[in-house]
Each structure stands twice: as C-alpha cells, then as structure tokens.
Amino acid sequence: MTNPVVAELVELLGLERLEDNLFRGQSRDIGTRYVFGGQVLGQALSAAQQTVEDHRGAHSLHAYFLRAGDIGAPIVYNVE
C-alpha cells in the first residue's frame, strides 16, 4: 500500500511537458501566501532530469530565490 504523503509528493513532482524543454508544475498550498522553495527545487530537478538520458543523473543543485512565488499560479520551467 502506498503512503498517501509519498503519493502526493510524486504527483507534485510529475510535471506537465509543454514542449521538449518546457514544463509546467502546480503548487501545493502549505498555508502560506508563497510557494515553498523546496518544491521549486524538486520540480526544477525533475524537469532537468526529464531532458537528459537516464545515466546522466544530477550530482549538484544550487539556487537563489530572488522573488516569492505566487501559490495560485503554475510555475513554468524552461530547461537549457
């Protein structure tokens, strides 16, 4: 039996592919006005992993948050 919290996390990391390197993710409301940064990092890594071959796993991730994310708007990830 799947843990409902794990299932929700997997669903949150499952992004909608708009184009080859363009993805859209939804946000989970955690009771704040802004998007949780860990969610953004997880979704960004998920998008990046979907654009490379399976054997090319990520080994590092660095990020800066310059502005707060809007909890009501989807996040678009453009992978370069």
mmCIF file of the N, C-alpha and C atoms, coordinates in Angstrom:
data_MODEL
# 
_entry.id   MODEL 
# 
loop_
_atom_site.group_PDB 
_atom_site.id 
_atom_site.type_symbol 
_atom_site.label_atom_id 
_atom_site.label_alt_id 
_atom_site.label_comp_id 
_atom_site.label_asym_id 
_atom_site.label_entity_id 
_atom_site.label_seq_id 
_atom_site.pdbx_PDB_ins_code 
_atom_site.Cartn_x 
_atom_site.Cartn_y 
_atom_site.Cartn_z 
_atom_site.occupancy 
_atom_site.B_iso_or_equiv 
_atom_site.pdbx_formal_charge 
_atom_site.auth_seq_id 
_atom_site.auth_comp_id 
_atom_site.auth_asym_id 
_atom_site.auth_atom_id 
_atom_site.pdbx_PDB_model_num 
ATOM 1   N N  . MET A 1 1  ? 0.835  -1.170 0.000   1.00 0.00 ? 1  MET A N  1 
ATOM 2   C CA . MET A 1 1  ? 0.000  0.000  0.000   1.00 0.00 ? 1  MET A CA 1 
ATOM 3   C C  . MET A 1 1  ? 0.891  1.248  0.000   1.00 0.00 ? 1  MET A C  1 
ATOM 4   N N  . THR A 1 2  ? 0.564  2.195  -0.846  1.00 0.00 ? 2  THR A N  1 
ATOM 5   C CA . THR A 1 2  ? 1.370  3.400  -0.986  1.00 0.00 ? 2  THR A CA 1 
ATOM 6   C C  . THR A 1 2  ? 1.009  4.410  0.097   1.00 0.00 ? 2  THR A C  1 
ATOM 7   N N  . ASN A 1 3  ? 2.026  5.013  0.658   1.00 0.00 ? 3  ASN A N  1 
ATOM 8   C CA . ASN A 1 3  ? 1.839  6.062  1.639   1.00 0.00 ? 3  ASN A CA 1 
ATOM 9   C C  . ASN A 1 3  ? 1.228  7.272  0.932   1.00 0.00 ? 3  ASN A C  1 
ATOM 10  N N  . PRO A 1 4  ? 0.114  7.853  1.444   1.00 0.00 ? 4  PRO A N  1 
ATOM 11  C CA . PRO A 1 4  ? -0.523 8.984  0.758   1.00 0.00 ? 4  PRO A CA 1 
ATOM 12  C C  . PRO A 1 4  ? 0.363  10.220 0.656   1.00 0.00 ? 4  PRO A C  1 
ATOM 13  N N  . VAL A 1 5  ? 1.252  10.422 1.606   1.00 0.00 ? 5  VAL A N  1 
ATOM 14  C CA . VAL A 1 5  ? 2.161  11.575 1.554   1.00 0.00 ? 5  VAL A CA 1 
ATOM 15  C C  . VAL A 1 5  ? 3.168  11.391 0.415   1.00 0.00 ? 5  VAL A C  1 
ATOM 16  N N  . VAL A 1 6  ? 3.679  10.174 0.281   1.00 0.00 ? 6  VAL A N  1 
ATOM 17  C CA . VAL A 1 6  ? 4.625  9.880  -0.797  1.00 0.00 ? 6  VAL A CA 1 
ATOM 18  C C  . VAL A 1 6  ? 3.924  10.010 -2.149  1.00 0.00 ? 6  VAL A C  1 
ATOM 19  N N  . ALA A 1 7  ? 2.709  9.506  -2.248  1.00 0.00 ? 7  ALA A N  1 
ATOM 20  C CA . ALA A 1 7  ? 1.949  9.601  -3.494  1.00 0.00 ? 7  ALA A CA 1 
ATOM 21  C C  . ALA A 1 7  ? 1.702  11.061 -3.873  1.00 0.00 ? 7  ALA A C  1 
ATOM 22  N N  . GLU A 1 8  ? 1.416  11.904 -2.889  1.00 0.00 ? 8  GLU A N  1 
ATOM 23  C CA . GLU A 1 8  ? 1.207  13.323 -3.157  1.00 0.00 ? 8  GLU A CA 1 
ATOM 24  C C  . GLU A 1 8  ? 2.494  13.993 -3.638  1.00 0.00 ? 8  GLU A C  1 
ATOM 25  N N  . LEU A 1 9  ? 3.618  13.616 -3.043  1.00 0.00 ? 9  LEU A N  1 
ATOM 26  C CA . LEU A 1 9  ? 4.914  14.168 -3.461  1.00 0.00 ? 9  LEU A CA 1 
ATOM 27  C C  . LEU A 1 9  ? 5.246  13.752 -4.887  1.00 0.00 ? 9  LEU A C  1 
ATOM 28  N N  . VAL A 1 10 ? 5.046  12.498 -5.216  1.00 0.00 ? 10 VAL A N  1 
ATOM 29  C CA . VAL A 1 10 ? 5.311  12.007 -6.576  1.00 0.00 ? 10 VAL A CA 1 
ATOM 30  C C  . VAL A 1 10 ? 4.427  12.746 -7.576  1.00 0.00 ? 10 VAL A C  1 
ATOM 31  N N  . GLU A 1 11 ? 3.176  12.963 -7.230  1.00 0.00 ? 11 GLU A N  1 
ATOM 32  C CA . GLU A 1 11 ? 2.269  13.704 -8.107  1.00 0.00 ? 11 GLU A CA 1 
ATOM 33  C C  . GLU A 1 11 ? 2.728  15.151 -8.288  1.00 0.00 ? 11 GLU A C  1 
ATOM 34  N N  . LEU A 1 12 ? 3.184  15.774 -7.219  1.00 0.00 ? 12 LEU A N  1 
ATOM 35  C CA . LEU A 1 12 ? 3.655  17.157 -7.275  1.00 0.00 ? 12 LEU A CA 1 
ATOM 36  C C  . LEU A 1 12 ? 4.898  17.291 -8.153  1.00 0.00 ? 12 LEU A C  1 
ATOM 37  N N  . LEU A 1 13 ? 5.756  16.279 -8.145  1.00 0.00 ? 13 LEU A N  1 
ATOM 38  C CA . LEU A 1 13 ? 6.976  16.310 -8.951  1.00 0.00 ? 13 LEU A CA 1 
ATOM 39  C C  . LEU A 1 13 ? 6.732  15.895 -10.399 1.00 0.00 ? 13 LEU A C  1 
ATOM 40  N N  . GLY A 1 14 ? 5.561  15.334 -10.688 1.00 0.00 ? 14 GLY A N  1 
ATOM 41  C CA . GLY A 1 14 ? 5.204  14.958 -12.055 1.00 0.00 ? 14 GLY A CA 1 
ATOM 42  C C  . GLY A 1 14 ? 4.731  16.186 -12.814 1.00 0.00 ? 14 GLY A C  1 
ATOM 43  N N  . LEU A 1 15 ? 5.570  16.701 -13.678 1.00 0.00 ? 15 LEU A N  1 
ATOM 44  C CA . LEU A 1 15 ? 5.296  17.953 -14.383 1.00 0.00 ? 15 LEU A CA 1 
ATOM 45  C C  . LEU A 1 15 ? 4.613  17.700 -15.718 1.00 0.00 ? 15 LEU A C  1 
ATOM 46  N N  . GLU A 1 16 ? 3.886  18.688 -16.171 1.00 0.00 ? 16 GLU A N  1 
ATOM 47  C CA . GLU A 1 16 ? 3.273  18.644 -17.496 1.00 0.00 ? 16 GLU A CA 1 
ATOM 48  C C  . GLU A 1 16 ? 4.304  19.143 -18.513 1.00 0.00 ? 16 GLU A C  1 
ATOM 49  N N  . ARG A 1 17 ? 4.571  18.321 -19.522 1.00 0.00 ? 17 ARG A N  1 
ATOM 50  C CA . ARG A 1 17 ? 5.519  18.722 -20.564 1.00 0.00 ? 17 ARG A CA 1 
ATOM 51  C C  . ARG A 1 17 ? 4.765  19.553 -21.595 1.00 0.00 ? 17 ARG A C  1 
ATOM 52  N N  . LEU A 1 18 ? 5.219  20.799 -21.803 1.00 0.00 ? 18 LEU A N  1 
ATOM 53  C CA . LEU A 1 18 ? 4.602  21.697 -22.772 1.00 0.00 ? 18 LEU A CA 1 
ATOM 54  C C  . LEU A 1 18 ? 5.309  21.627 -24.116 1.00 0.00 ? 18 LEU A C  1 
ATOM 55  N N  . GLU A 1 19 ? 6.631  21.535 -24.086 1.00 0.00 ? 19 GLU A N  1 
ATOM 56  C CA . GLU A 1 19 ? 7.486  21.385 -25.264 1.00 0.00 ? 19 GLU A CA 1 
ATOM 57  C C  . GLU A 1 19 ? 8.664  20.514 -24.841 1.00 0.00 ? 19 GLU A C  1 
ATOM 58  N N  . ASP A 1 20 ? 9.644  20.344 -25.730 1.00 0.00 ? 20 ASP A N  1 
ATOM 59  C CA . ASP A 1 20 ? 10.782 19.477 -25.406 1.00 0.00 ? 20 ASP A CA 1 
ATOM 60  C C  . ASP A 1 20 ? 11.464 19.866 -24.093 1.00 0.00 ? 20 ASP A C  1 
ATOM 61  N N  . ASN A 1 21 ? 11.735 21.138 -23.891 1.00 0.00 ? 21 ASN A N  1 
ATOM 62  C CA . ASN A 1 21 ? 12.454 21.607 -22.706 1.00 0.00 ? 21 ASN A CA 1 
ATOM 63  C C  . ASN A 1 21 ? 11.629 22.564 -21.861 1.00 0.00 ? 21 ASN A C  1 
ATOM 64  N N  . LEU A 1 22 ? 10.316 22.496 -21.971 1.00 0.00 ? 22 LEU A N  1 
ATOM 65  C CA . LEU A 1 22 ? 9.432  23.408 -21.254 1.00 0.00 ? 22 LEU A CA 1 
ATOM 66  C C  . LEU A 1 22 ? 8.400  22.594 -20.475 1.00 0.00 ? 22 LEU A C  1 
ATOM 67  N N  . PHE A 1 23 ? 8.313  22.861 -19.170 1.00 0.00 ? 23 PHE A N  1 
ATOM 68  C CA . PHE A 1 23 ? 7.435  22.099 -18.278 1.00 0.00 ? 23 PHE A CA 1 
ATOM 69  C C  . PHE A 1 23 ? 6.608  23.053 -17.419 1.00 0.00 ? 23 PHE A C  1 
ATOM 70  N N  . ARG A 1 24 ? 5.459  22.544 -16.951 1.00 0.00 ? 24 ARG A N  1 
ATOM 71  C CA . ARG A 1 24 ? 4.625  23.341 -16.046 1.00 0.00 ? 24 ARG A CA 1 
ATOM 72  C C  . ARG A 1 24 ? 4.323  22.500 -14.819 1.00 0.00 ? 24 ARG A C  1 
ATOM 73  N N  . GLY A 1 25 ? 4.499  23.126 -13.648 1.00 0.00 ? 25 GLY A N  1 
ATOM 74  C CA . GLY A 1 25 ? 4.217  22.457 -12.390 1.00 0.00 ? 25 GLY A CA 1 
ATOM 75  C C  . GLY A 1 25 ? 3.182  23.219 -11.587 1.00 0.00 ? 25 GLY A C  1 
ATOM 76  N N  . GLN A 1 26 ? 2.444  22.501 -10.783 1.00 0.00 ? 26 GLN A N  1 
ATOM 77  C CA . GLN A 1 26 ? 1.456  23.104 -9.897  1.00 0.00 ? 26 GLN A CA 1 
ATOM 78  C C  . GLN A 1 26 ? 2.052  23.224 -8.494  1.00 0.00 ? 26 GLN A C  1 
ATOM 79  N N  . SER A 1 27 ? 1.491  24.103 -7.704  1.00 0.00 ? 27 SER A N  1 
ATOM 80  C CA . SER A 1 27 ? 1.982  24.311 -6.337  1.00 0.00 ? 27 SER A CA 1 
ATOM 81  C C  . SER A 1 27 ? 1.026  23.709 -5.332  1.00 0.00 ? 27 SER A C  1 
ATOM 82  N N  . ARG A 1 28 ? 1.566  23.263 -4.234  1.00 0.00 ? 28 ARG A N  1 
ATOM 83  C CA . ARG A 1 28 ? 0.768  22.754 -3.119  1.00 0.00 ? 28 ARG A CA 1 
ATOM 84  C C  . ARG A 1 28 ? 0.659  23.864 -2.089  1.00 0.00 ? 28 ARG A C  1 
ATOM 85  N N  . ASP A 1 29 ? -0.539 24.118 -1.649  1.00 0.00 ? 29 ASP A N  1 
ATOM 86  C CA . ASP A 1 29 ? -0.778 25.139 -0.630  1.00 0.00 ? 29 ASP A CA 1 
ATOM 87  C C  . ASP A 1 29 ? -0.397 24.573 0.732   1.00 0.00 ? 29 ASP A C  1 
ATOM 88  N N  . ILE A 1 30 ? 0.611  25.177 1.363   1.00 0.00 ? 30 ILE A N  1 
ATOM 89  C CA . ILE A 1 30 ? 1.051  24.718 2.688   1.00 0.00 ? 30 ILE A CA 1 
ATOM 90  C C  . ILE A 1 30 ? 0.648  25.709 3.775   1.00 0.00 ? 30 ILE A C  1 
ATOM 91  N N  . GLY A 1 31 ? -0.274 26.613 3.418   1.00 0.00 ? 31 GLY A N  1 
ATOM 92  C CA . GLY A 1 31 ? -0.784 27.558 4.408   1.00 0.00 ? 31 GLY A CA 1 
ATOM 93  C C  . GLY A 1 31 ? -0.094 28.907 4.404   1.00 0.00 ? 31 GLY A C  1 
ATOM 94  N N  . THR A 1 32 ? 0.759  29.142 3.422   1.00 0.00 ? 32 THR A N  1 
ATOM 95  C CA . THR A 1 32 ? 1.405  30.445 3.317   1.00 0.00 ? 32 THR A CA 1 
ATOM 96  C C  . THR A 1 32 ? 0.973  31.097 2.013   1.00 0.00 ? 32 THR A C  1 
ATOM 97  N N  . ARG A 1 33 ? 1.315  32.353 1.838   1.00 0.00 ? 33 ARG A N  1 
ATOM 98  C CA . ARG A 1 33 ? 0.960  33.059 0.605   1.00 0.00 ? 33 ARG A CA 1 
ATOM 99  C C  . ARG A 1 33 ? 1.902  32.726 -0.539  1.00 0.00 ? 33 ARG A C  1 
ATOM 100 N N  . TYR A 1 34 ? 3.012  32.089 -0.234  1.00 0.00 ? 34 TYR A N  1 
ATOM 101 C CA . TYR A 1 34 ? 4.052  31.887 -1.232  1.00 0.00 ? 34 TYR A CA 1 
ATOM 102 C C  . TYR A 1 34 ? 4.355  30.408 -1.449  1.00 0.00 ? 34 TYR A C  1 
ATOM 103 N N  . VAL A 1 35 ? 5.029  30.124 -2.534  1.00 0.00 ? 35 VAL A N  1 
ATOM 104 C CA . VAL A 1 35 ? 5.427  28.756 -2.871  1.00 0.00 ? 35 VAL A CA 1 
ATOM 105 C C  . VAL A 1 35 ? 6.620  28.352 -2.007  1.00 0.00 ? 35 VAL A C  1 
ATOM 106 N N  . PHE A 1 36 ? 6.619  27.114 -1.540  1.00 0.00 ? 36 PHE A N  1 
ATOM 107 C CA . PHE A 1 36 ? 7.722  26.566 -0.750  1.00 0.00 ? 36 PHE A CA 1 
ATOM 108 C C  . PHE A 1 36 ? 8.921  26.343 -1.667  1.00 0.00 ? 36 PHE A C  1 
ATOM 109 N N  . GLY A 1 37 ? 10.070 26.873 -1.288  1.00 0.00 ? 37 GLY A N  1 
ATOM 110 C CA . GLY A 1 37 ? 11.269 26.786 -2.111  1.00 0.00 ? 37 GLY A CA 1 
ATOM 111 C C  . GLY A 1 37 ? 11.713 25.370 -2.406  1.00 0.00 ? 37 GLY A C  1 
ATOM 112 N N  . GLY A 1 38 ? 11.541 24.470 -1.465  1.00 0.00 ? 38 GLY A N  1 
ATOM 113 C CA . GLY A 1 38 ? 11.910 23.074 -1.685  1.00 0.00 ? 38 GLY A CA 1 
ATOM 114 C C  . GLY A 1 38 ? 11.100 22.441 -2.799  1.00 0.00 ? 38 GLY A C  1 
ATOM 115 N N  . GLN A 1 39 ? 9.853  22.861 -2.913  1.00 0.00 ? 39 GLN A N  1 
ATOM 116 C CA . GLN A 1 39 ? 9.009  22.374 -4.005  1.00 0.00 ? 39 GLN A CA 1 
ATOM 117 C C  . GLN A 1 39 ? 9.560  22.840 -5.346  1.00 0.00 ? 39 GLN A C  1 
ATOM 118 N N  . VAL A 1 40 ? 9.951  24.097 -5.425  1.00 0.00 ? 40 VAL A N  1 
ATOM 119 C CA . VAL A 1 40 ? 10.501 24.651 -6.665  1.00 0.00 ? 40 VAL A CA 1 
ATOM 120 C C  . VAL A 1 40 ? 11.778 23.907 -7.046  1.00 0.00 ? 40 VAL A C  1 
ATOM 121 N N  . LEU A 1 41 ? 12.643 23.657 -6.086  1.00 0.00 ? 41 LEU A N  1 
ATOM 122 C CA . LEU A 1 41 ? 13.884 22.925 -6.370  1.00 0.00 ? 41 LEU A CA 1 
ATOM 123 C C  . LEU A 1 41 ? 13.602 21.504 -6.849  1.00 0.00 ? 41 LEU A C  1 
ATOM 124 N N  . GLY A 1 42 ? 12.686 20.830 -6.187  1.00 0.00 ? 42 GLY A N  1 
ATOM 125 C CA . GLY A 1 42 ? 12.337 19.474 -6.589  1.00 0.00 ? 42 GLY A CA 1 
ATOM 126 C C  . GLY A 1 42 ? 11.750 19.420 -7.986  1.00 0.00 ? 42 GLY A C  1 
ATOM 127 N N  . GLN A 1 43 ? 10.860 20.347 -8.302  1.00 0.00 ? 43 GLN A N  1 
ATOM 128 C CA . GLN A 1 43 ? 10.260 20.376 -9.630  1.00 0.00 ? 43 GLN A CA 1 
ATOM 129 C C  . GLN A 1 43 ? 11.294 20.767 -10.692 1.00 0.00 ? 43 GLN A C  1 
ATOM 130 N N  . ALA A 1 44 ? 12.171 21.698 -10.374 1.00 0.00 ? 44 ALA A N  1 
ATOM 131 C CA . ALA A 1 44 ? 13.213 22.093 -11.325 1.00 0.00 ? 44 ALA A CA 1 
ATOM 132 C C  . ALA A 1 44 ? 14.130 20.907 -11.631 1.00 0.00 ? 44 ALA A C  1 
ATOM 133 N N  . LEU A 1 45 ? 14.495 20.164 -10.611 1.00 0.00 ? 45 LEU A N  1 
ATOM 134 C CA . LEU A 1 45 ? 15.337 18.987 -10.816 1.00 0.00 ? 45 LEU A CA 1 
ATOM 135 C C  . LEU A 1 45 ? 14.593 17.920 -11.611 1.00 0.00 ? 45 LEU A C  1 
ATOM 136 N N  . SER A 1 46 ? 13.314 17.744 -11.334 1.00 0.00 ? 46 SER A N  1 
ATOM 137 C CA . SER A 1 46 ? 12.503 16.797 -12.094 1.00 0.00 ? 46 SER A CA 1 
ATOM 138 C C  . SER A 1 46 ? 12.454 17.178 -13.568 1.00 0.00 ? 46 SER A C  1 
ATOM 139 N N  . ALA A 1 47 ? 12.264 18.459 -13.858 1.00 0.00 ? 47 ALA A N  1 
ATOM 140 C CA . ALA A 1 47 ? 12.247 18.933 -15.245 1.00 0.00 ? 47 ALA A CA 1 
ATOM 141 C C  . ALA A 1 47 ? 13.589 18.680 -15.917 1.00 0.00 ? 47 ALA A C  1 
ATOM 142 N N  . ALA A 1 48 ? 14.669 19.012 -15.232 1.00 0.00 ? 48 ALA A N  1 
ATOM 143 C CA . ALA A 1 48 ? 16.002 18.819 -15.800 1.00 0.00 ? 48 ALA A CA 1 
ATOM 144 C C  . ALA A 1 48 ? 16.269 17.345 -16.095 1.00 0.00 ? 48 ALA A C  1 
ATOM 145 N N  . GLN A 1 49 ? 15.902 16.465 -15.172 1.00 0.00 ? 49 GLN A N  1 
ATOM 146 C CA . GLN A 1 49 ? 16.144 15.030 -15.352 1.00 0.00 ? 49 GLN A CA 1 
ATOM 147 C C  . GLN A 1 49 ? 15.378 14.480 -16.544 1.00 0.00 ? 49 GLN A C  1 
ATOM 148 N N  . GLN A 1 50 ? 14.240 15.078 -16.874 1.00 0.00 ? 50 GLN A N  1 
ATOM 149 C CA . GLN A 1 50 ? 13.435 14.595 -17.999 1.00 0.00 ? 50 GLN A CA 1 
ATOM 150 C C  . GLN A 1 50 ? 14.018 14.988 -19.353 1.00 0.00 ? 50 GLN A C  1 
ATOM 151 N N  . THR A 1 51 ? 15.048 15.820 -19.356 1.00 0.00 ? 51 THR A N  1 
ATOM 152 C CA . THR A 1 51 ? 15.637 16.269 -20.623 1.00 0.00 ? 51 THR A CA 1 
ATOM 153 C C  . THR A 1 51 ? 16.969 15.596 -20.933 1.00 0.00 ? 51 THR A C  1 
ATOM 154 N N  . VAL A 1 52 ? 17.413 14.712 -20.072 1.00 0.00 ? 52 VAL A N  1 
ATOM 155 C CA . VAL A 1 52 ? 18.687 14.018 -20.294 1.00 0.00 ? 52 VAL A CA 1 
ATOM 156 C C  . VAL A 1 52 ? 18.477 12.512 -20.245 1.00 0.00 ? 52 VAL A C  1 
ATOM 157 N N  . GLU A 1 53 ? 19.473 11.768 -20.704 1.00 0.00 ? 53 GLU A N  1 
ATOM 158 C CA . GLU A 1 53 ? 19.417 10.311 -20.665 1.00 0.00 ? 53 GLU A CA 1 
ATOM 159 C C  . GLU A 1 53 ? 19.485 9.822  -19.217 1.00 0.00 ? 53 GLU A C  1 
ATOM 160 N N  . ASP A 1 54 ? 18.944 8.628  -18.984 1.00 0.00 ? 54 ASP A N  1 
ATOM 161 C CA . ASP A 1 54 ? 18.849 8.079  -17.624 1.00 0.00 ? 54 ASP A CA 1 
ATOM 162 C C  . ASP A 1 54 ? 20.183 8.011  -16.893 1.00 0.00 ? 54 ASP A C  1 
ATOM 163 N N  . HIS A 1 55 ? 21.275 7.728  -17.604 1.00 0.00 ? 55 HIS A N  1 
ATOM 164 C CA . HIS A 1 55 ? 22.571 7.576  -16.936 1.00 0.00 ? 55 HIS A CA 1 
ATOM 165 C C  . HIS A 1 55 ? 23.204 8.921  -16.564 1.00 0.00 ? 55 HIS A C  1 
ATOM 166 N N  . ARG A 1 56 ? 22.587 10.032 -16.933 1.00 0.00 ? 56 ARG A N  1 
ATOM 167 C CA . ARG A 1 56 ? 23.118 11.366 -16.650 1.00 0.00 ? 56 ARG A CA 1 
ATOM 168 C C  . ARG A 1 56 ? 22.410 11.969 -15.427 1.00 0.00 ? 56 ARG A C  1 
ATOM 169 N N  . GLY A 1 57 ? 22.619 11.395 -14.285 1.00 0.00 ? 57 GLY A N  1 
ATOM 170 C CA . GLY A 1 57 ? 21.980 11.865 -13.057 1.00 0.00 ? 57 GLY A CA 1 
ATOM 171 C C  . GLY A 1 57 ? 22.605 13.147 -12.527 1.00 0.00 ? 57 GLY A C  1 
ATOM 172 N N  . ALA A 1 58 ? 21.812 13.922 -11.830 1.00 0.00 ? 58 ALA A N  1 
ATOM 173 C CA . ALA A 1 58 ? 22.306 15.162 -11.228 1.00 0.00 ? 58 ALA A CA 1 
ATOM 174 C C  . ALA A 1 58 ? 23.217 14.841 -10.045 1.00 0.00 ? 58 ALA A C  1 
ATOM 175 N N  . HIS A 1 59 ? 24.245 15.646 -9.867  1.00 0.00 ? 59 HIS A N  1 
ATOM 176 C CA . HIS A 1 59 ? 25.138 15.453 -8.720  1.00 0.00 ? 59 HIS A CA 1 
ATOM 177 C C  . HIS A 1 59 ? 25.216 16.693 -7.850  1.00 0.00 ? 59 HIS A C  1 
ATOM 178 N N  . SER A 1 60 ? 24.577 17.786 -8.302  1.00 0.00 ? 60 SER A N  1 
ATOM 179 C CA . SER A 1 60 ? 24.630 19.025 -7.532  1.00 0.00 ? 60 SER A CA 1 
ATOM 180 C C  . SER A 1 60 ? 23.476 19.929 -7.948  1.00 0.00 ? 60 SER A C  1 
ATOM 181 N N  . LEU A 1 61 ? 23.022 20.748 -7.023  1.00 0.00 ? 61 LEU A N  1 
ATOM 182 C CA . LEU A 1 61 ? 21.945 21.689 -7.306  1.00 0.00 ? 61 LEU A CA 1 
ATOM 183 C C  . LEU A 1 61 ? 22.158 22.935 -6.456  1.00 0.00 ? 61 LEU A C  1 
ATOM 184 N N  . HIS A 1 62 ? 22.142 24.077 -7.108  1.00 0.00 ? 62 HIS A N  1 
ATOM 185 C CA . HIS A 1 62 ? 22.309 25.353 -6.419  1.00 0.00 ? 62 HIS A CA 1 
ATOM 186 C C  . HIS A 1 62 ? 21.221 26.296 -6.909  1.00 0.00 ? 62 HIS A C  1 
ATOM 187 N N  . ALA A 1 63 ? 20.694 27.121 -6.027  1.00 0.00 ? 63 ALA A N  1 
ATOM 188 C CA . ALA A 1 63 ? 19.621 28.029 -6.436  1.00 0.00 ? 63 ALA A CA 1 
ATOM 189 C C  . ALA A 1 63 ? 19.616 29.275 -5.569  1.00 0.00 ? 63 ALA A C  1 
ATOM 190 N N  . TYR A 1 64 ? 19.121 30.347 -6.158  1.00 0.00 ? 64 TYR A N  1 
ATOM 191 C CA . TYR A 1 64 ? 18.860 31.595 -5.449  1.00 0.00 ? 64 TYR A CA 1 
ATOM 192 C C  . TYR A 1 64 ? 17.411 31.959 -5.704  1.00 0.00 ? 64 TYR A C  1 
ATOM 193 N N  . PHE A 1 65 ? 16.708 32.375 -4.690  1.00 0.00 ? 65 PHE A N  1 
ATOM 194 C CA . PHE A 1 65 ? 15.323 32.810 -4.842  1.00 0.00 ? 65 PHE A CA 1 
ATOM 195 C C  . PHE A 1 65 ? 15.299 34.325 -4.783  1.00 0.00 ? 65 PHE A C  1 
ATOM 196 N N  . LEU A 1 66 ? 15.020 34.949 -5.919  1.00 0.00 ? 66 LEU A N  1 
ATOM 197 C CA . LEU A 1 66 ? 15.043 36.405 -6.000  1.00 0.00 ? 66 LEU A CA 1 
ATOM 198 C C  . LEU A 1 66 ? 13.698 37.028 -5.674  1.00 0.00 ? 66 LEU A C  1 
ATOM 199 N N  . ARG A 1 67 ? 12.623 36.285 -5.930  1.00 0.00 ? 67 ARG A N  1 
ATOM 200 C CA . ARG A 1 67 ? 11.282 36.773 -5.622  1.00 0.00 ? 67 ARG A CA 1 
ATOM 201 C C  . ARG A 1 67 ? 10.446 35.618 -5.106  1.00 0.00 ? 67 ARG A C  1 
ATOM 202 N N  . ALA A 1 68 ? 9.394  35.952 -4.378  1.00 0.00 ? 68 ALA A N  1 
ATOM 203 C CA . ALA A 1 68 ? 8.480  34.928 -3.870  1.00 0.00 ? 68 ALA A CA 1 
ATOM 204 C C  . ALA A 1 68 ? 7.593  34.417 -4.998  1.00 0.00 ? 68 ALA A C  1 
ATOM 205 N N  . GLY A 1 69 ? 7.270  33.130 -4.963  1.00 0.00 ? 69 GLY A N  1 
ATOM 206 C CA . GLY A 1 69 ? 6.386  32.539 -5.961  1.00 0.00 ? 69 GLY A CA 1 
ATOM 207 C C  . GLY A 1 69 ? 4.930  32.668 -5.544  1.00 0.00 ? 69 GLY A C  1 
ATOM 208 N N  . ASP A 1 70 ? 4.061  32.873 -6.517  1.00 0.00 ? 70 ASP A N  1 
ATOM 209 C CA . ASP A 1 70 ? 2.618  33.001 -6.297  1.00 0.00 ? 70 ASP A CA 1 
ATOM 210 C C  . ASP A 1 70 ? 2.003  31.609 -6.182  1.00 0.00 ? 70 ASP A C  1 
ATOM 211 N N  . ILE A 1 71 ? 1.413  31.300 -5.049  1.00 0.00 ? 71 ILE A N  1 
ATOM 212 C CA . ILE A 1 71 ? 0.850  29.978 -4.790  1.00 0.00 ? 71 ILE A CA 1 
ATOM 213 C C  . ILE A 1 71 ? -0.293 29.638 -5.747  1.00 0.00 ? 71 ILE A C  1 
ATOM 214 N N  . GLY A 1 72 ? -0.951 30.662 -6.296  1.00 0.00 ? 72 GLY A N  1 
ATOM 215 C CA . GLY A 1 72 ? -2.101 30.421 -7.169  1.00 0.00 ? 72 GLY A CA 1 
ATOM 216 C C  . GLY A 1 72 ? -1.758 30.272 -8.638  1.00 0.00 ? 72 GLY A C  1 
ATOM 217 N N  . ALA A 1 73 ? -0.518 30.485 -9.011  1.00 0.00 ? 73 ALA A N  1 
ATOM 218 C CA . ALA A 1 73 ? -0.129 30.432 -10.422 1.00 0.00 ? 73 ALA A CA 1 
ATOM 219 C C  . ALA A 1 73 ? 0.771  29.223 -10.669 1.00 0.00 ? 73 ALA A C  1 
ATOM 220 N N  . PRO A 1 74 ? 0.630  28.575 -11.820 1.00 0.00 ? 74 PRO A N  1 
ATOM 221 C CA . PRO A 1 74 ? 1.555  27.473 -12.139 1.00 0.00 ? 74 PRO A CA 1 
ATOM 222 C C  . PRO A 1 74 ? 2.966  28.019 -12.369 1.00 0.00 ? 74 PRO A C  1 
ATOM 223 N N  . ILE A 1 75 ? 3.950  27.151 -12.190 1.00 0.00 ? 75 ILE A N  1 
ATOM 224 C CA . ILE A 1 75 ? 5.351  27.525 -12.397 1.00 0.00 ? 75 ILE A CA 1 
ATOM 225 C C  . ILE A 1 75 ? 5.807  26.878 -13.702 1.00 0.00 ? 75 ILE A C  1 
ATOM 226 N N  . VAL A 1 76 ? 6.417  27.672 -14.576 1.00 0.00 ? 76 VAL A N  1 
ATOM 227 C CA . VAL A 1 76 ? 6.920  27.162 -15.843 1.00 0.00 ? 76 VAL A CA 1 
ATOM 228 C C  . VAL A 1 76 ? 8.438  27.026 -15.733 1.00 0.00 ? 76 VAL A C  1 
ATOM 229 N N  . TYR A 1 77 ? 8.935  25.836 -16.089 1.00 0.00 ? 77 TYR A N  1 
ATOM 230 C CA . TYR A 1 77 ? 10.355 25.533 -16.023 1.00 0.00 ? 77 TYR A CA 1 
ATOM 231 C C  . TYR A 1 77 ? 10.881 25.408 -17.447 1.00 0.00 ? 77 TYR A C  1 
ATOM 232 N N  . ASN A 1 78 ? 11.846 26.245 -17.804 1.00 0.00 ? 78 ASN A N  1 
ATOM 233 C CA . ASN A 1 78 ? 12.481 26.210 -19.113 1.00 0.00 ? 78 ASN A CA 1 
ATOM 234 C C  . ASN A 1 78 ? 13.892 25.672 -18.916 1.00 0.00 ? 78 ASN A C  1 
ATOM 235 N N  . VAL A 1 79 ? 14.147 24.464 -19.384 1.00 0.00 ? 79 VAL A N  1 
ATOM 236 C CA . VAL A 1 79 ? 15.434 23.793 -19.172 1.00 0.00 ? 79 VAL A CA 1 
ATOM 237 C C  . VAL A 1 79 ? 16.364 24.131 -20.326 1.00 0.00 ? 79 VAL A C  1 
ATOM 238 N N  . GLU A 1 80 ? 17.555 24.624 -19.992 1.00 0.00 ? 80 GLU A N  1 
ATOM 239 C CA . GLU A 1 80 ? 18.558 24.937 -21.016 1.00 0.00 ? 80 GLU A CA 1 
ATOM 240 C C  . GLU A 1 80 ? 19.723 23.980 -20.898 1.00 0.00 ? 80 GLU A C  1 
# 
